[in-house]
Amino acid sequence: MEHGVSVVIATRNRRDELLRTLGQLSALPERPRLIVTDNGSTDGTAEAVLDAYPNVTVLSLSRDHGPVARTLGLEVARTETVAFCDDDSWWAPGALARAEAVLDRHPSIGLIAAHVLVGREERPDPTSLVMASSPLPRVSGLPGVPVLGFVACGAVVRRPAFLEAKGFAITSGFGGEEELLVVDMAGNGWDIVYLDDIVAHHHPSKVRDPSVRSWTVLANSLLTAWLRRPPGRALALTLSIARHAVHDHASRRALAVLARNAHVVARNRRPVALELERRLSLLERLP
């Protein structure tokens, strides 16, 4: 594996925002290797990237693979340290060098969750605030705060750890897709930490449909519960969502996704060990 950091960006039909992000990333002092996975865009994204940034690696997919596009991008990376961006996010100067140094010094860390700042006002992402106050016990010798979550547009991974967990493999789309991956990485024995001094910027795209995210988050939670959690926990979550299904489209859609993927769940179900389940349950009891 090569030294340095690769940045993988999954995109679809957001050409202008992607070009802005590539401009930000290209100006970083770390000079990361940039990989764009185009989820079947119809707005000339791939051509525009190659024209403006010929050194960027572009994977042009024939259809929308959702978060799996990130996995496909990481597979072609030649560095052990890989960071993710969305087409509307980028890394602060020095953040990637700091992340690579942390992974070099601490071989048990599989994923670093960054401090994500949102918009021109640079407001802390709510998930970053939650991770900063994680109640999980500190691990001696490790930096940062132990967590069991991350924001995909602000994450740096150790490539072997990511691939060992199969990456973003079973998802309903963008929105909550991080949950299964982080559970599987932790289940494989990797440490997941939040580091406040590794910063990513996220300027949320105006080209997005919030209603889609509302059901994908629920659907991904259901898939993760039935794939990795005890039956009682999975059933409780399913019943909770079902109670809202009569009046809530997102709940109905999430349940339909679970039903369509029942065979996938049955084939890939692998409940986590008791110690990890205790940590997951501790986090769920938080307000």
C-alpha positions in Angstrom: 0.0 0.0 0.0 1.2 3.5 -0.7 1.6 6.3 1.8 -0.7 9.3 1.6 -4.5 9.6 1.7 -7.1 8.8 -1.0 -10.5 10.6 -0.9 -13.5 8.8 -2.4 -16.5 10.9 -3.5 -19.8 9.3 -4.6 -22.0 11.6 -6.7 -25.0 11.7 -8.9 -26.3 14.6 -11.0 -24.6 17.3 -8.9 -21.9 18.3 -11.3 -21.4 21.9 -10.2 -21.3 21.1 -6.5 -18.9 18.3 -7.2 -16.6 20.6 -9.2 -16.6 23.0 -6.2 -15.7 20.2 -3.9 -12.8 19.0 -6.1 -11.5 22.5 -6.2 -11.4 22.6 -2.4 -9.8 19.2 -2.2 -7.2 19.9 -4.9 -6.0 22.9 -2.9 -5.2 20.9 0.2 -1.6 20.8 1.3 -1.8 17.0 1.6 -2.5 16.6 -2.1 -4.8 13.6 -1.6 -5.5 11.2 -4.4 -9.0 11.9 -5.6 -11.5 9.2 -6.7 -14.9 10.0 -8.0 -17.5 7.3 -8.3 -20.3 8.6 -10.6 -23.6 6.9 -9.8 -25.0 7.0 -13.4 -25.2 10.8 -13.7 -27.0 12.2 -16.7 -25.7 15.8 -16.4 -22.3 15.2 -17.9 -20.6 14.8 -14.5 -17.9 12.4 -15.5 -16.9 14.4 -18.6 -16.8 17.7 -16.7 -14.5 16.2 -14.0 -12.1 14.7 -16.5 -12.0 18.0 -18.4 -11.4 20.2 -15.3 -9.3 17.7 -13.2 -7.6 15.2 -15.5 -5.7 13.7 -12.5 -8.8 12.6 -10.8 -9.8 8.9 -11.1 -13.4 8.6 -12.3 -15.4 5.4 -12.1 -18.5 5.8 -14.3 -21.2 3.5 -13.2 -24.1 2.6 -15.5 -26.7 3.0 -12.7 -27.2 4.4 -9.3 -25.5 2.1 -6.7 -26.2 4.4 -3.8 -23.7 4.1 -0.9 -22.1 1.0 -2.4 -20.4 3.4 -4.8 -18.1 4.4 -2.0 -17.1 0.8 -1.6 -16.3 0.6 -5.3 -14.2 3.7 -5.1 -12.3 2.5 -2.1 -11.5 -0.8 -3.8 -9.4 1.0 -6.4 -7.6 3.2 -3.9 -3.9 2.3 -3.4 -3.4 3.9 0.0 -4.2 2.4 3.4 -5.8 5.6 4.6 -9.0 6.5 2.8 -11.3 9.4 3.5 -14.8 9.9 2.3 -16.5 13.1 1.0 -19.9 13.8 -0.4 -20.1 16.0 -3.5 -21.1 18.9 -1.1 -18.4 18.4 1.5 -14.6 18.6 1.8 -11.8 18.4 4.3 -10.1 21.2 6.2 -6.4 21.8 5.5 -4.2 19.5 7.6 -7.1 17.2 8.6 -6.1 14.3 6.4 -2.5 14.4 7.4 -3.5 14.4 11.0 -5.9 11.4 10.4 -3.2 9.4 8.6 -0.7 10.1 11.5 -3.3 8.8 14.0 -3.9 5.6 12.1 -0.1 5.1 11.7 0.4 5.4 15.5 -2.7 3.4 16.6 -3.0 0.2 14.5 -6.2 -0.8 16.4 -8.2 2.1 15.0 -10.3 1.2 12.0 -12.3 4.4 11.6 -12.0 8.1 12.6 -15.1 10.1 12.8 -14.4 13.8 12.2 -15.8 17.0 13.6 -18.2 18.1 10.8 -19.0 21.8 10.4 -22.1 22.7 8.5 -22.7 25.6 6.1 -21.1 29.0 5.9 -21.9 29.5 9.6 -19.8 26.4 10.4 -22.3 25.0 12.9 -21.2 21.7 14.5 -23.2 18.9 13.0 -25.6 17.5 15.6 -24.1 14.1 15.2 -20.7 15.4 16.0 -22.0 16.9 19.2 -23.5 13.6 20.2 -20.3 11.7 19.5 -18.2 14.3 21.5 -20.2 13.4 24.6 -20.2 9.6 24.0 -20.7 7.7 27.3 -18.7 4.7 26.0 -15.7 4.0 28.3 -12.3 5.4 27.2 -9.7 3.0 25.8 -6.3 3.5 27.4 -3.7 4.8 25.0 -6.2 5.8 22.3 -6.9 9.4 21.3 -10.3 10.9 21.1 -13.7 9.6 22.2 -14.9 6.0 21.6 -18.0 6.0 19.4 -20.2 3.6 17.5 -21.3 5.9 14.7 -20.0 8.4 12.2 -21.1 10.8 9.4 -20.1 9.4 6.1 -19.0 12.7 4.6 -16.6 13.1 7.6 -15.0 9.8 8.0 -11.4 8.4 7.5 -11.0 4.6 7.4 -8.2 2.1 7.4 -8.7 0.4 4.1 -8.3 -3.2 5.3 -10.7 -2.7 8.2 -13.3 -1.3 5.9 -13.0 -4.1 3.4 -13.0 -6.7 6.2 -16.5 -5.4 7.1 -17.6 -5.5 3.5 -17.9 -1.7 3.4 -21.3 -0.2 2.4 -22.8 -3.5 1.2 -26.4 -3.8 2.4 -28.2 -0.5 2.4 -31.5 1.1 1.3 -29.7 4.2 0.1 -28.1 7.3 1.5 -29.3 8.1 5.0 -28.3 6.0 8.0 -26.1 3.7 5.9 -23.3 4.1 8.3 -25.0 2.1 11.1 -24.4 -1.4 9.8 -20.8 -0.7 8.7 -19.8 0.7 12.1 -21.4 -2.2 13.9 -19.5 -4.7 11.7 -16.2 -2.9 12.1 -16.6 -2.9 15.9 -17.7 -6.5 15.8 -14.4 -7.3 14.0 -12.5 -5.8 16.9 -11.6 -2.4 15.4 -11.7 0.7 17.5 -13.9 3.6 16.3 -13.0 7.1 17.6 -14.3 10.6 17.3 -11.5 13.3 17.0 -12.6 16.9 17.5 -9.4 18.3 15.9 -10.0 16.5 12.5 -12.4 18.7 10.7 -14.6 18.3 7.6 -16.9 21.0 6.1 -20.4 20.1 4.8 -22.4 22.6 2.8 -25.6 20.6 2.2 -26.7 20.5 -1.4 -29.9 22.2 -2.4 -30.4 19.4 -4.9 -31.8 16.8 -2.5 -35.2 15.4 -1.5 -35.6 15.3 2.3 -38.5 12.9 2.0 -36.2 10.2 0.6 -33.8 10.5 3.5 -36.6 10.2 6.0 -37.5 6.7 4.9 -34.0 5.5 4.1 -32.8 6.3 7.6 -35.7 4.1 9.0 -35.1 1.4 6.5 -31.4 1.2 7.2 -32.1 1.0 10.9 -34.5 -1.8 10.4 -32.0 -3.7 8.2 -29.2 -3.3 10.7 -31.5 -4.4 13.6 -32.5 -7.6 11.9 -29.0 -8.3 10.6 -27.1 -7.8 13.8 -29.3 -7.2 16.9 -31.1 -9.7 19.1 -34.6 -10.7 17.9 -36.3 -8.8 20.7 -34.6 -5.6 19.8 -35.3 -6.0 16.1 -39.0 -6.8 16.7 -39.4 -3.8 19.1 -38.0 -1.4 16.4 -40.2 -2.9 13.7 -43.4 -2.7 15.8 -42.5 0.9 16.8 -42.2 1.9 13.1 -45.3 -0.1 12.2 -47.4 1.8 14.7 -46.8 5.0 12.6 -47.2 3.3 9.2 -50.9 4.0 8.9 -50.3 7.8 8.7 -46.6 8.0 7.8 -45.3 7.3 4.3 -41.7 7.0 5.4 -42.6 4.3 7.9 -44.6 2.3 5.2 -41.7 2.7 2.8 -39.2 1.5 5.3 -41.2 -1.6 6.2 -41.6 -2.4 2.5 -37.8 -2.2 2.0 -37.4 -4.7 4.9 -40.0 -7.1 3.4 -38.3 -7.0 0.0 -34.9 -7.7 1.6 -36.1 -10.5 3.9 -34.0 -13.1 2.0 -30.9 -10.9 2.2 -31.4 -10.5 6.0 -31.9 -14.3 6.5 -28.8 -15.1 4.5 -26.6 -12.5 6.2 -28.0 -12.4 9.8 -25.1 -12.5 12.3 -26.0 -11.1 15.8 -23.3 -9.2 17.5 -21.5 -10.5 20.6 -22.9 -9.7 24.0 -20.3 -7.1 24.9 -20.9 -5.1 21.7 -24.7 -5.4 22.2 -24.3 -3.9 25.7 -22.5 -0.9 24.2 -25.1 -0.4 21.5 -27.9 -0.6 24.1 -26.1 1.9 26.3 -26.1 4.4 23.5 -29.8 3.8 22.7 -30.7 4.7 26.3 -29.4 8.2 25.9 -32.0 11.0 25.6 
